[in-house]
Amino acid sequence: MDAWREWCERLAAVGDRLAHPPFPADTRAQGLRHLARQVLVALEGELAHGDAAYPSFHRYEAPWSQWGGPNPDNVYIRARIDPAATYRVWGDVTGLRAAIFSLCDGDMHLGKYGVFGERTLDSLDVRSDGMLELWLSPRRHDGNWIEMHRDARIFMIRQYQCDWERDSIASFAIERVDTAGVAPPAPSSTAVADALARAAEWIERSIEYWCEYVERARSGMTANTFTPPTTPKGGAPNIAYGSGWWRLGADEALVVESAVPDADYWGWTVHHRYWLDSGDFAERQTSLNLTQAHFDHDGRVRLVVAGTDPGVPNWIDTEGRPEGMLVYRYIGARTQPVPDARVVPLREVGAVLPEDHPTVTPDQRRAALARRRAAALARYA
């Protein structure tokens, strides 16, 4: 029981930390909800899926389990691995638009930035029936293979669901070759205590790291402008990110304009201050991608960032927050345009858009958001 008591005391201390700067008093409820969701992620990862000898995939970065700026167009799964062991991964990838398979040494907020042996779905051989088999091992293996790295501890798969209503999501399985078909032993008191300690540290460092990450980014940005895309330390090598910080009054909107990139994927998403989550993306239009956005006839895409619905298709909903981060991602980009942005009165949004730019009525918005919600939640059913 000492381990449980220590776990509860450490969680209580994190909750108390949220009552002090830089966390503002008016976000206390949001902070406590975020903390509770971090508990969910950490316990699932360490207690239920933390044994590399008997690995299993688990999903994270769902609408209710966000951290570290997830992409709403991704379905994320991960499994714990031992770099000295051999693992088989398989799944039916029929209808899957794209995926990235990565060996990692851990999470950025734990100081683990390494990404090793990354492969994309289009670089792997898939059988005619849609089945994919992939081997992870220290020594070369026949078929699709990723060489183990001595520091690898997590195997992660990002699946891309750009068209939320049509793109498929695959179910993957993983087994360690030397323990396949063998039931794991009952958990020992030491193993449970260690898992609780790891989960507590994961939560403590996540809450502090991502808050500091956002505050540092905020301090280095000019409000309502966007940076050129780059690949940050710890990110996937073929993904380039750019970002901007909106700062808007209740009666203002940020109109963002860009050439359409020549890329395998591109998308935009909100990231909130303090938590670096991606907004309530199942319930609100806090993100848009290449299959969802409207393109104007001049070959440009125009977004409107605002807390109130401006009645246009490419609305990015700030959820009424006066400031926050807006990030764009390019994958496999041949061109990397840098967006322009300007603040306008909300009532004048229509005047600065092309004459033939479409409008969206309240009823049309409700119908679109209902479809968005159903499609997003179907991933996790």
DRENDREN-291134 format. One record per residue: residue number from 1; x negated, y negated, z of N, C-alpha, C in turn. Coordinates in steps of 0.2 Angstrom, whole numbers. Atoms other than C-alpha are relative to their C-alpha. Layout:
   seq      nx      ny      nz     cax     cay     caz      cx      cy      cz
   NUM       X       Y       Z       X       Y       Z       X       Y       Z
...
This chain:
   seq      nx      ny      nz     cax     cay     caz      cx      cy      cz
     1      -4       6       0       0       0       0      -4      -6       0
     2       4       6       0     -15     -12       2       0      -3      -7
     3       0       2       7     -16     -12     -17       6      -4      -2
     4      -6       3       2       2     -17     -19       1      -7       4
     5       0       6      -4       1     -30      -5      -5      -5      -4
     6       4       5       3     -14     -38     -14       3      -2      -7
     7      -3       2       7      -5     -38     -31       5      -5       2
     8      -6       5      -1      10     -47     -23      -3      -7       2
     9       3       6      -2      -2     -60     -15      -3      -4      -5
    10       3       3       6     -11     -63     -31       5      -3      -4
    11      -5       3       4       5     -66     -40       3      -6       3
    12      -3       5      -3      12     -77     -27      -5      -6       0
    13       5       6       1      -4     -88     -28       0      -3      -7
    14      -1       2       7      -2     -89     -47       7      -5       0
    15      -6       4       0      16     -95     -44      -1      -7       3
    16       1       6      -3      10    -108     -32      -4      -5      -4
    17       4       4       4      -3    -114     -44       4      -4      -5
    18      -4       4       5      11    -119     -56       3      -6       2
    19      -3       6      -3      17    -132     -44      -5      -6       0
    20       6       5       0       0    -142     -47      -2      -2      -7
    21       2       2       6      -7    -152     -61      -5       5      -3
    22      -3       4       5      -9    -150     -76       7       2      -1
    23      -7      -2       1       8    -141     -74       4      -5       3
    24      -4       5      -3      21    -154     -72       6       3       3
    25      -5      -2      -4      35    -153     -60       7       2      -4
    26      -6      -1       3      49    -154     -73       0       6      -5
    27       0      -6       4      43    -138     -82      -1       6       5
    28       1      -6      -5      43    -127     -66       4       6      -2
    29      -4      -6       2      57    -116     -72      -3       3      -6
    30       3      -3       5      49    -113     -88      -7       3       2
    31       7      -3      -2      32    -110     -80       1       7       4
    32      -2      -6      -4      40     -97     -68       3       6      -5
    33      -3      -5       5      49     -88     -83      -6       2      -4
    34       6      -2       3      32     -88     -92      -4       5       4
    35       4      -5      -5      23     -80     -77       4       6       0
    36      -4      -6      -1      37     -67     -75      -1       4      -7
    37       1      -3       7      35     -63     -94      -7       3       0
    38       7      -2       0      16     -62     -92      -1       7       5
    39       0      -6      -4      19     -49     -78       2       6      -4
    40      -3      -5       5      29     -39     -90      -5       3      -4
    41       5      -2       5      15     -38    -103      -6       3       4
    42       6      -3      -4       1     -35     -90       1       7       3
    43      -2      -6      -3      10     -21     -81       1       5      -6
    44      -1      -5       5      15     -12     -97      -7       2      -3
    45       7      -1       3      -3     -14    -104      -4       4       4
    46       5      -3      -4     -12      -8     -89       3       6       3
    47      -3      -5      -4       0       4     -80       2       6      -5
    48      -3      -4       5       9      12     -95      -4       2      -6
    49       4      -1       6      -3      11    -109      -8      -2       1
    50       7       2      -1     -20       8    -101      -5       6       0
    51       5      -6       0     -28      26    -103      -2       1      -7
    52       2      -1       7     -39      27    -118      -1       8      -1
    53       0      -7       1     -40      46    -115       7       3      -3
    54      -7      -3       2     -21      48    -118       4      -7      -3
    55      -3       6       2     -17      33    -129       7       0      -3
    56      -6       1       3      -1      26    -135       1      -8      -2
    57      -1       7       2       5      10    -144       5      -3       4
    58      -6       4      -3      15      -3    -136       0      -7      -3
    59      -1       6       3      22     -19    -143       0      -6       5
    60       0       6      -4      19     -36    -137       1      -6      -4
    61      -2       6       4      22     -54    -142       7       0      -3
    62      -7       0       1      40     -51    -143       3      -7       2
    63      -2       7      -3      51     -67    -140       0      -1       7
    64       0       1      -7      51     -63    -122      -7       2       3
    65       6      -2      -3      33     -58    -120      -6      -3      -4
    66       5       3       4      22     -71    -128      -5      -3       4
    67       6       3      -2       5     -77    -125      -5      -1      -5
    68       6       0       5     -10     -84    -135       2      -2      -7
    69      -2       2       7       0     -92    -149       2       5      -5
    70      -1      -6       5       8     -77    -158       3      -3      -6
    71      -3       2       6      14     -78    -176       7       3       0
    72      -7      -3       0      33     -75    -177       1       4      -5
    73      -1      -5       5      31     -66    -193      -4       6       1
    74       4      -6      -2      20     -53    -185       4       4       5
    75      -2      -5      -5      25     -37    -176      -7       3       2
    76       6      -2      -3      10     -33    -164       1       6       4
    77       1      -5      -4       5     -17    -157      -7       2       1
    78       7      -1      -2     -10     -11    -148      -1       6       4
    79       1      -6      -4     -18       4    -140      -7       0       3
    80       6       0      -3     -32       7    -128      -4       5      -3
    81       4      -5       3     -47      16    -135      -7       0       4
    82       7      -1      -2     -64      23    -130      -5       0      -6
    83       4       0       6     -78      19    -142      -4       6      -2
    84       4      -6       1     -86      36    -140       4       5      -3
    85      -5      -5       2     -70      45    -145       2       0      -7
    86      -3       0       7     -61      50    -161       7      -1       0
    87      -7       1       0     -44      44    -164       3       1      -7
    88      -4       0       7     -31      48    -178       6      -5       1
    89      -5       4       0     -18      35    -182       4       1      -6
    90      -4      -2       6      -3      38    -194       7      -4       1
    91      -6       3       0      13      31    -199       3      -1      -8
    92      -3       0       7      25      29    -214       1      -8      -1
    93       1       7       2      21      12    -222       5      -3      -6
    94      -5       2       5      35      12    -235       3      -7       1
    95      -3       7      -1      41      -6    -238      -4      -5       4
    96       4       5      -4      28     -14    -227      -4      -4      -4
    97       3       5       5      22     -30    -235      -7       0       1
    98       7       0      -2       5     -31    -226      -1       1       7
    99       2      -2      -7      -4     -26    -211      -8      -1       1
   100       7       0      -1     -21     -29    -203      -2       4       6
   101       2      -5      -5     -30     -15    -192      -6      -3       2
   102       6       4      -3     -43     -22    -180      -2       4       6
   103       3      -2      -6     -55     -15    -167      -2      -6       4
   104       1       6      -4     -56     -28    -153      -4       2       6
   105       3      -1      -6     -66     -29    -137       4      -2       6
   106      -4       2      -6     -52     -37    -127       4      -6      -2
   107      -4       6       1     -42     -53    -125      -4      -6       1
   108       4       6       0     -49     -70    -128       0      -3       7
   109       0       3      -6     -43     -76    -111      -4       4       6
   110       4      -3      -4     -54     -63    -103      -7       0      -2
   111       7       1       3     -69     -69    -113      -2       5      -5
   112       2      -5       5     -68     -55    -126       2      -2      -7
   113      -1       3       6     -69     -62    -143      -1       5      -6
   114       2      -4       5     -76     -48    -153       6       3      -4
   115      -4      -4       5     -67     -41    -169      -4       4      -4
   116       5      -5       4     -75     -26    -177       4       4      -5
   117      -3      -5       5     -71     -15    -192       7      -2      -2
   118      -7       1       2     -56     -24    -198       2       2      -7
   119      -2      -2       7     -46     -17    -213       7      -3      -1
   120      -7       2       2     -30     -23    -222       3       6      -3
   121      -3      -5       3     -17     -12    -228      -1       2      -7
   122       1      -1       7     -20     -15    -246      -7       3      -2
   123       6      -3       1     -38      -8    -244       0       7       2
   124      -1      -7      -3     -32       9    -237       4       4      -5
   125      -4      -5       4     -26      24    -247       6       2       4
   126      -6      -2      -3      -8      28    -244       3       5      -5
   127      -3      -5       4       0      44    -250       6      -2      -4
   128      -6       1       5      14      45    -263       6       0       4
   129      -7       0      -4      27      48    -249       0      -6       5
   130       0       6      -5      22      32    -240      -4       1       6
   131       3      -1      -6      12      40    -226      -8      -3       0
   132       6       2      -1      -4      32    -220      -4       4       6
   133       4      -3      -5     -18      41    -210      -6      -4       0
   134       6       4      -1     -32      32    -203      -4       3       6
   135       4      -3      -6     -47      38    -192      -4      -5       3
   136       5       5      -4     -57      28    -179      -5       5       3
   137       5      -5      -3     -73      37    -174      -7      -3      -1
   138       7       2       0     -92      34    -171      -3       2      -6
   139       3      -3       6     -96      45    -186       5       0      -5
   140      -4       1       6     -90      44    -203       5       6      -1
   141      -6      -4       0     -73      53    -206       2       0      -7
   142      -4       0       7     -65      59    -223       6      -4       1
   143      -6       4       1     -51      48    -229      -1      -7       3
   144       0       7      -3     -47      31    -222      -3       0       7
   145       5      -1      -6     -60      27    -208      -2      -7       2
   146       3       6      -3     -65      13    -197      -5       2       5
   147       6      -2      -4     -82      15    -189       1      -4       7
   148       0       2      -7     -81      13    -170      -6      -5       2
   149       5       4      -2     -91      -1    -162      -1       1       8
   150       1      -1      -7     -99       1    -145       4      -4       5
   151      -4       4      -4     -89     -13    -138       8       0      -1
   152      -7       0       2     -72      -9    -145       4       3       6
   153      -4      -3      -6     -59      -6    -131       8       0      -2
   154      -7       0       3     -42     -10    -141       0       1      -7
   155      -2       0       7     -35      -5    -157       6      -4      -1
   156      -6       4       1     -23     -18    -164       2       1      -7
   157      -3       0       6     -11     -18    -178       5      -6      -1
   158      -4       6       1      -3     -34    -185       4       2      -6
   159      -5      -1       6      12     -30    -197       3      -7      -2
   160      -3       7       2      18     -45    -207       7       1      -3
   161      -7      -1       2      37     -46    -209       2      -7      -2
   162      -2       7       3      39     -62    -220       7      -1      -1
   163      -7       1       1      56     -59    -226       3       5       6
   164      -2      -4      -6      64     -54    -209       6       5      -1
   165      -6      -4       1      79     -46    -217      -1       6      -5
   166       1      -5       5      71     -36    -230      -7       4       1
   167       6      -3      -1      53     -32    -226       0       6       6
   168       0      -6      -5      50     -15    -217      -5      -1       6
   169       4      -1      -6      42     -12    -200      -2       7       1
   170       2      -7      -1      32       4    -198      -1       2       7
   171       2      -3      -6      31      15    -183      -6       4       0
   172       6      -3       0      14      20    -179      -1       5       6
   173       2      -4      -6       7      34    -168      -8       1       0
   174       7      -1      -1     -10      37    -161      -2       6       4
   175       2      -5      -5     -19      52    -153      -8       0       0
   176       7      -1       0     -36      55    -147      -1       8      -1
   177       1      -7       2     -43      71    -155      -1       5       5
   178       2      -5      -5     -50      80    -140       5       0       6
   179      -5      -1      -5     -34      77    -129       7       1      -3
   180      -7      -1       3     -20      79    -142       3       6       2
   181      -4      -6      -3      -7      90    -135      -1       2       7
   182       1      -1      -7     -13      89    -118       3      -5       5
   183      -3       5      -5      -3      81    -104      -5      -3       4
   184       5       3      -5     -12      68     -94       2       2       7
   185      -1      -2      -7     -14      71     -76       4      -5       4
   186      -4       5      -4      -3      63     -63      -5      -6       3
   187       4       6      -2      -9      45     -58      -2       1       7
   188       3       0      -7     -21      44     -43       1      -7       3
   189      -1       6      -4     -19      31     -30      -6      -5      -2
   190       5       4       2     -36      24     -36       1      -3      -7
   191      -2       3       6     -30      23     -54       5      -5       0
   192      -6       5       0     -14      14     -50      -3      -7       3
   193       3       6      -3     -24       2     -39      -4      -4      -5
   194       5       4       5     -37      -2     -52       5      -3      -6
   195      -4       2       5     -23      -4     -65       4      -7       2
   196      -3       6      -3     -14     -17     -53      -5      -5       0
   197       5       5       0     -30     -26     -51      -2      -3      -7
   198       1       2       6     -33     -27     -69       5      -4      -3
   199      -5       4       2     -16     -33     -72       0      -7       3
   200       0       7      -4     -17     -47     -59      -5      -4      -3
   201       5       4       3     -33     -53     -67       2      -2      -7
   202      -2       2       7     -26     -53     -84       5      -6       0
   203      -5       5      -1     -11     -64     -78      -4      -6       3
   204       3       6      -2     -22     -76     -68      -4      -3      -5
   205       4       3       5     -34     -79     -82       4      -2      -6
   206      -4       2       5     -21     -80     -95       4      -7       1
   207      -3       6      -2     -11     -93     -86      -5      -6       0
   208       4       5       0     -26    -104     -84      -3      -1      -7
   209       3       1       6     -35    -101    -100       4      -3      -6
   210      -4       2       5     -21    -104    -112       2      -8       1
   211      -1       7      -2     -16    -120    -103      -6      -5      -2
   212       6       3       2     -34    -126    -104      -1      -1      -7
   213       1       0       7     -35    -121    -122       5      -5      -4
   214      -5       5       3     -19    -132    -127      -2      -7       2
   215       2       7      -2     -25    -147    -116      -6      -2      -4
   216       6       1       3     -42    -146    -124       1      -2      -8
   217      -2       2       7     -34    -146    -142       3      -6       0
   218      -4       7       0     -22    -160    -137      -5      -6       0
   219       4       6      -1     -36    -171    -131      -5      -1      -7
   220       5       1       6     -46    -168    -148       4      -2      -6
   221      -4       1       6     -31    -172    -160       2      -7       0
   222      -4       6       1     -24    -188    -167       7       2      -1
   223      -7      -2       0      -6    -187    -164       3      -1      -7
   224      -4       0       6       5    -183    -179      -4       0      -7
   225       4      -2       6      -9    -178    -191      -2       7       1
   226       2      -7       0     -16    -161    -196      -7       1      -2
   227       7      -1       1     -33    -154    -196      -1       5      -6
   228       1      -5       6     -41    -144    -211       0       7       3
   229       0      -7      -3     -39    -125    -209      -7       3       1
   230       6      -3      -2     -53    -115    -201       1       7       3
   231      -1      -6      -3     -56     -98    -194      -4       0       7
   232       3       1      -6     -59     -99    -175      -3       6       3
   233       3      -5      -3     -69     -88    -164       5       5       3
   234      -5      -5      -2     -60     -72    -160       6       1      -4
   235      -5      -1       4     -48     -74    -174      -2       5      -6
   236       1      -4       5     -46     -62    -189      -4      -4      -6
   237       4       3       5     -59     -66    -203       3      -3      -6
   238      -3       2       6     -47     -68    -217       6      -5       2
   239      -5       5      -1     -35     -80    -208      -3      -7       2
   240       2       7      -1     -38     -99    -208       6      -3       3
   241      -6       4      -3     -28    -110    -196      -2      -7       0
   242       1       7      -1     -25    -128    -196       6      -2       5
   243      -5       2      -5     -15    -138    -183       1      -8       1
   244      -2       7      -1      -7    -155    -178       3       0       7
   245      -4       1      -6       0    -162    -162       5      -5      -1
   246      -5       5       0      17    -170    -163       1      -4       6
   247      -2       4      -6      22    -184    -152       5      -5      -3
   248      -5       3       3      39    -190    -156       5      -3       6
   249      -5       2      -4      53    -200    -148       7       4      -2
   250      -6      -4       1      71    -193    -147       3      -2      -7
   251      -3       2       6      76    -203    -163      -5       0      -5
   252       6       0       5      60    -199    -173      -1       7      -3
   253       2      -7       3      55    -185    -185      -7      -1      -3
   254       7       0       4      38    -180    -192       1       4      -6
   255      -1      -3       7      39    -177    -211      -7       3      -2
   256       6      -3       2      25    -165    -216       0       2      -7
   257      -1      -1       7      21    -163    -234      -7       4      -2
   258       6      -3       2       9    -151    -242       1       3      -7
   259       0      -4       6       4    -143    -259       2       8       3
   260      -1      -7      -2      10    -124    -259      -7       3      -1
   261       7      -4       1      -6    -114    -255       1       6      -4
   262       0      -6       4     -11    -100    -267      -3       5       6
   263       2      -4      -5     -12     -87    -253       4       6       1
   264      -4      -6      -1      -6     -70    -249       5      -1       5
   265      -5       2      -5       3     -77    -234      -1      -7       2
   266       1       6      -4       6     -94    -226       6      -1       4
   267      -5       2      -4      17    -100    -212      -1      -5       5
   268       1       5      -5      20    -113    -199       4       2       6
   269      -4      -1      -6      25    -112    -181      -2      -5       6
   270       1       4      -6      27    -122    -165      -4       4       5
   271       3      -3      -6      16    -119    -150       1      -5       5
   272      -1       4      -5      21    -126    -134      -5      -2       5
   273       5       2      -5      11    -136    -122       0       4       7
   274       1      -4      -6       4    -127    -106       0       7      -1
   275      -1      -8       1      10    -109    -112      -3       2      -6
   276       2      -3       7       4    -108    -130       4       6      -2
   277      -5      -5       3      20     -98    -134       2      -3      -7
   278      -3       2       7      29    -100    -151       7      -2       0
   279      -7       3       0      45    -107    -145       5       6       0
   280      -5      -5       0      61     -97    -144       2       2      -7
   281      -1      -1       8      59     -90    -162       5       4      -2
   282      -6      -4       2      73     -78    -162       6      -4       0
   283      -6       4      -1      86     -91    -157      -1      -6      -4
   284       0       7       3      79    -107    -165      -5       1      -6
   285       4       0       6      70    -111    -181      -7      -4       2
   286       6       3      -2      53    -114    -173      -6       2      -5
   287       5      -2       5      44    -107    -188       3       1      -7
   288      -1      -2       7      44    -105    -207      -5       3      -4
   289       5      -3       4      35     -95    -220       1      -1      -7
   290      -1       0       7      33     -93    -238       6       3      -3
   291      -7      -3       2      49     -83    -240       6      -4       3
   292      -5       3      -3      59     -94    -229       1      -8      -2
   293       0       7       1      54    -112    -234       3      -2      -7
   294      -2       2       7      62    -122    -248      -6      -4      -3
   295       5       3       4      50    -128    -261       3      -6      -5
   296      -3       5       4      54    -145    -270      -3       1      -7
   297       1      -1       7      53    -146    -289      -7      -2      -2
   298       7       3       2      36    -155    -289      -5       5       3
   299       5      -5      -3      28    -139    -281      -3      -1       7
   300       3       1      -7      26    -146    -264       6       2       5
   301      -5      -2      -6      34    -140    -247       0      -6       5
   302      -1       5      -5      41    -153    -235       4       3       6
   303      -3      -2      -6      45    -149    -217       2      -6       4
   304      -2       5      -4      54    -160    -205       0       2       8
   305       0      -2      -7      49    -158    -186       4      -5       4
   306      -5       5      -4      62    -165    -174       3       4       5
   307      -4      -3      -5      72    -161    -159       7       1      -1
   308      -7       0       2      88    -164    -167       0       2      -8
   309      -1      -3       7      94    -155    -183       1      -6      -5
   310       0       5       5      90    -167    -198       4       2      -6
   311      -4      -2       5     101    -157    -209      -3       1      -7
   312       4      -2       6      88    -151    -221      -3       7       1
   313       2      -7      -1      82    -133    -224      -6       1       4
   314       7      -1      -3      64    -135    -218      -1      -3       6
   315       0       3      -6      68    -141    -201      -4       5       5
   316       4      -3      -6      55    -136    -187       3      -3       6
   317      -3       2      -6      64    -137    -171      -5       0       6
   318       5       1      -6      54    -144    -156       3       2       6
   319      -4      -1      -6      68    -139    -144       0      -6       5
   320      -1       6      -3      69    -157    -139      -7      -2       4
   321       6       1      -4      51    -157    -132      -4      -6      -4
   322       3       6       3      42    -174    -135      -6       1      -3
   323       6      -1       3      26    -167    -139      -2       8       0
   324       2      -7       0      18    -150    -144      -5       1      -6
   325       4      -2       6       7    -141    -157       4       3      -5
   326      -3      -4       6      12    -136    -174      -6       3      -4
   327       6      -4       3       0    -123    -182       2       3      -7
   328      -1      -4       6      -1    -117    -200      -6       5      -1
   329       4      -5       1      -9    -101    -205       0       2      -8
   330       1      -3       7     -16     -95    -222      -4       6       0
   331       3      -7       1     -21     -77    -226      -1       1      -7
   332       2      -2       7     -31     -72    -241       1      -6      -4
   333      -1       6       4     -31     -90    -247      -5      -1      -5
   334       5       2       6     -38     -95    -264       0      -8       1
   335       0       7      -1     -33    -113    -260       2      -2       7
   336      -1       2      -7     -32    -122    -243       2      -7       1
   337      -2       7      -1     -22    -138    -244       0      -2       7
   338       0       3      -6     -23    -150    -230       7      -4       0
   339      -7       4       0      -5    -157    -225      -1      -7       2
   340       0       7      -2      -1    -175    -224       7       0       4
   341      -6       0      -4      12    -181    -211       1      -8       1
   342      -2       7      -2      21    -197    -206       6       0       4
   343      -5       1      -4      33    -202    -193       5      -5      -3
   344      -5       4       2      50    -209    -198       6       0       5
   345      -6      -1      -3      66    -213    -190       4       6      -2
   346      -4      -6       2      77    -198    -189       6      -1      -5
   347      -5       2       5      91    -207    -198      -2      -1      -7
   348       2       1       7      80    -210    -213      -4       5      -3
   349       4      -6       3      73    -193    -216       2       1      -7
   350      -2      -1       6      84    -191    -231      -3      -5      -5
   351       3       5       5      77    -207    -239      -7       1      -2
   352       7      -1       2      59    -201    -239      -1       7      -3
   353       0      -6       4      63    -184    -247       2      -1      -7
   354      -3       1       7      66    -181    -265       7       0      -1
   355      -7       1       1      83    -185    -272       4       7       0
   356      -4      -6       1      87    -167    -276      -2       5       6
   357       1      -5      -6      81    -160    -259       6       2       3
   358      -6      -2      -3      95    -150    -252       2      -2       7
   359      -2       1      -7     105    -153    -236       3       6       3
   360      -2      -6      -4     111    -141    -223       6      -3       5
   361      -5       2      -4     128    -143    -215       0       3       7
   362       0      -3      -7     131    -139    -196       2       8      -1
   363      -3      -7       0     141    -123    -201      -5       4      -4
   364       5      -4       3     127    -118    -213      -6       2       4
   365       6      -1      -4     114    -120    -200       2       6       5
   366      -2      -6      -5     124    -109    -187       0       6      -4
   367       0      -6       3     126     -96    -200      -8       3      -1
   368       7      -2       1     107     -96    -204      -3       2       6
   369       3      -2      -6     102     -96    -186       3       7       2
   370      -3      -7      -2     114     -81    -183      -4       6      -4
   371       4      -5       4     105     -71    -197      -7       0       2
   372       7       0      -2      88     -76    -191       0       4       7
   373       0      -4      -7      92     -70    -173       1       7      -1
   374      -1      -8       1      99     -53    -179      -6       3      -3
   375       6      -3       3      84     -50    -190      -6       0       5
   376       5       0      -4      72     -55    -177       0       5       6
   377      -2      -5      -6      80     -44    -163       0       7      -3
   378       0      -7       3      81     -29    -175      -7       3       0
   379       7      -2      -1      62     -28    -174      -1       4       6
   380       1      -3      -6      63     -23    -156       6       4       3
   381      -6      -4      -2      79     -13    -155      -2       7       1
